């Protein structure tokens, strides 16, 4: 690795973020790639495991836990002075088949939360306890948890999580709630209800998987109303996809979109963490899920900084102390 490599010529996003965390979703499979780890180490201050802490990875059989891959990421993060965001305990996807066959799903959910959180007590700064529990129209998602346990499952998940680890911060995480709409209204109602009733919920994660040119104009207003409920605001899975190959104009639009998202967070003192869903376009989830789209992250497939990187860095530098 030489000093002229394209990823060595800028200050750190993590340092520019000051008291906020600036993190990335990370896969253990890529830690053997030097450009990947160099950018991770030099640019970011927190790690979210992409898949290594999901249910199918951590409890593939009832009561049989497997933490090797996740442990590797946690050790890596701590050895490089990074925080870890646990992702995720209760989600309708990435479930092993036995969960669907469980005779007592509520108890299985409790056991899973306890088993995973006890293993990582003292090592995780934030947990995404429940992920994506609402549909776009604001109704509860018809997940196996909703169908068989009902509304109680969200509340119970947070209660069990707090009882298991009283010191980590507990978050609800979802997509499509960046602006004011039916879905964000429903999540807002849940958070307000939980805060009123004393159900432990410390933070709300706004995923921000966005399409080019679609940053909601009311995003800051929306984040502020959640902050006013007394929760931390986190940008948890930020990427901005576009048709590929991307034009110069589209890359500039992406830079402006990233700037808008970062500035919306920076305007709110309670917005304490920003995470991009990956490091490089080389390993982004977008092309596999949205055929014909990609180029969603701050570094291109060759680890070169894109205009969006420089826009984010500038926005972070300009934020008040």
RAKA-V680150 format. One line per field, one symbol per residue. psi: psi as a letter, one per 20 degrees, with the letter a starting at -180 (. if undefined). burial: 1 if it has 9 or more other ideal C-beta (glycine too) atoms within 8 Angstrom, else 0. Layout:
psi: ???
burial: ???
//
This chain:
psi: priiqijjjqrpgghhidiqqoaqpqphijijoghghggghhhqjqpopgiijrghhhmhqpjoqojgghhgggggghijlqrpopoqgoqirlpqhhghiphnhghggghggggghhhjpiiphqpngppljqrhjirppmrhgghhhahhhgghghghgghgnihqppqpprrjjhroahghgggghggggghhjkpoohqppoglnqqpjkpphkgggghhhghiikqqppohlpqorrqqqqrghhhhggghgggggghgghiohioipppqmrgqhhjqighhhnpiqbliahpaijkpprhhghgggggghiqq.
burial: 000010110000110110011111111101100011111100111111110111111110000011001101110111000111111111110011001001001101111111111101100111111111111001001001110010001111111111011001111111011111001111110111111000111111111111010011001101111110101111111111110101000111111111111111110100111111111110110110000011111111001011111111111100000
//
